Amino acid sequence: MLTQVAIIGAGPAGLMLGRLLDIAGIDNIILERQTKAYVLNRIRAGILEQTTVDLLRRAKAAHRLDKQGIVHNAVNLAYSHQCHSIELPELTGGKSVIAYGQTEVTQDLCDVRERDGGTTIYEAKDVSLHNFDSEKPYLEYKKNGVGHKVKCELIVGCDGYHGVSRASIPPEAISIYEKAYPFGWLGLLSETPPVSDEVVYVNHERGFALCSMRSRTRSRYYIQCALNDRVERWSDDAFWDEFRRRLPADLAQSLKTGPSLEKSIAPLRSFVAEPLRFGRLLLAGDAAHIVPPTGAKGLNLAASDIHYLSNAMLSYFKDGDDSALDEYSRLALARVWKSERFAWWMTNLTHRFDGDPFEQRMKEAELTYLSTSQTGRKMLAENYVGLPL
């Protein structure tokens, strides 16, 4: 098989890149290790920056988003048992964010790709990368036990933190920056109306909590938990009881509970690999960087990668500009590190780490500053809605 671009991974980053290349007339193929059903059922983030929305519109995959997305004009910080609203449009020149689940984004991108004849191969096993340090890279994989070879001009790794793409790079050629946090998030998805019209980040003596939504009738809630905790230990009633304890009184009283559709525990990690180009191999999305979900930057950061990478590929294929691929790494990493800083800062601000009372009082002082200072509110709002591309 011969193609111009071989993409590994059919998550939002891979599908979005494939879609933009399709529109530009650049031949591509996507290889995905999992089944299509598995990919479409993964529960992930749900807050989109305007830059991500714009990119989905450019990909002609925003029809449902434009109808069903819920505009958020504020983000709430809860501490000392009170909730404080940070208004977004008035602090950012009219910008806001939109609640629309990553599962829905993936479905929309998958639908338009299939409708227009894009090639995505699911259950592609044992993918291996070859000769990406030369002008003739290729991939090998197995499908139903049969081996296949894909010759291409460029390979793009969008296959996540544990994928084969980054693992194929010689260790001496890549720099890794990483921080693991000493706790996880226990998340519950329920068919219940959200407790708040806006996202709420809670700093509480029992630990962090987060109120978010997927729709007007579906809620996604999280609580900070131990890294070695297990989902099996948490019944629905146990989750709701603990979650309610961490909320300000007015929210706790209005909380609607119901059976969980999904429960899971996720560790928190900050991670960056650089550069993002290794000959004919380029990394994007979670293959290149991970942010803790505090601040809702993961999906949006993957989208900004694809913005820069798709533009670079257009310059490369249309104008023969190889230097544009190096510029991708520079431009994308500049935004990556700013988003990493914000997610790291929000995580430190809202979570309980080691019970140090001095550190907690410092966090409360900073939270008070953020909720009462115009400068502090503006800084948080500008980062939350997303920095310019």
C-alpha positions, 0 to 999 in steps of 0.5 A: 500500500502506498500513501502520502501520510500514514497516521497511527491512532484514530483518536481525535488527533489522528482523525482530525489530521486525517480529515484536514488532509482529506479536504486538502487532497493529501492522501492518508491512511489511519491505523488503529490498534483497537476496534472502532467500538472501543474508540467511540466508547472511550470517556474523555474530556468535555470542554472545548476552546474556541480554537478547537471549535474553529478547527472542527468547523474547518474540518466540516465536522461541527454540525452536531457541535453547533447544535448541541454544544453548551456555551460556558461563560464562567468557571467557578472556584469553590473553597472555604465552602463557598463558590466564586464565579470567574466570568469569561467573556468580560475578562477575555474580550468575549471568549468562552468555552463549549461543553461537548464531549470528546466522545462526540468529537470522535464520533463526528470526525469518524462519521465525516471521514467514513462518509467521504471515503477516508481509509481507517483500518481498525484492529491493526496489530503489531504496528512497527515503524521503519526507516523514518530517518530516511526519505523512504519510511514505511509501516508494517502491521497485521490485520486478521493475522495477515501482514501488511506494509504501508509505504509513505512520505511521512508518519504521524504518531497520534497513538497516545502515551503508551503508543508505539510511535514515541517508543520507536524513537532512539532514547538519545534523540528525544528529551522527556520531561515528566511529573507524576502526581501522588493521587488520582481522579475517581470519575463517575458519569451519570444520566442526571442534570448537572448540579451547576450550569458552569464547571466547578473546581473544588478545593476541600479539606477532604480533597479535590472535586470537580463538577462538569457536564456532557449535556443538559441531562448528563453529568461527569463528576470527579473526586480526588482519590488515592493512587492505589484506590480501586473502582470496585471499592466505590459503590454509586452510593459511596461516591455520591456521599463523598462527592456531596461532602466536598461541595458547598452547601447550596450545590450539595442540596441541589445535587441530583444523583442516579446510577452510574453509566461509567466509573473509572480511576485515572492517574494524573501526569504532566509529560512532554517529549521534545522535539516533535519531529524525528526525520519523517516521523512527527508526534502529536497529541498524547503521544507527545504530551500529557496534561493533568485534566485540571483546566481542560487542556488535553483535547484542546492541546491535541487540536492545536498540534493538529492546527500547526501540523496540518498547516506544515503539511500543506506547505510541505506537500503543496510548496515543497517546504521541508522547513515547515515541518521543523517549524511545527515542532517549535510552534506546537511546543511553545503552546504545549509548555504554556498549557502544561504550566496552566494545568500544573498550576491549577492542579497544585491550586485545587488539590490536597497533597500532603496535608501541610497546613501552611501550603493549604493556607497559601492556596486559600490566599491565592484562591482569594486573590484570584476571586477578588482581583481583576488581574488574577481573574483575567489571568485565569480566564485568559488561560482557561478559554485558551491562549491564541494560536 
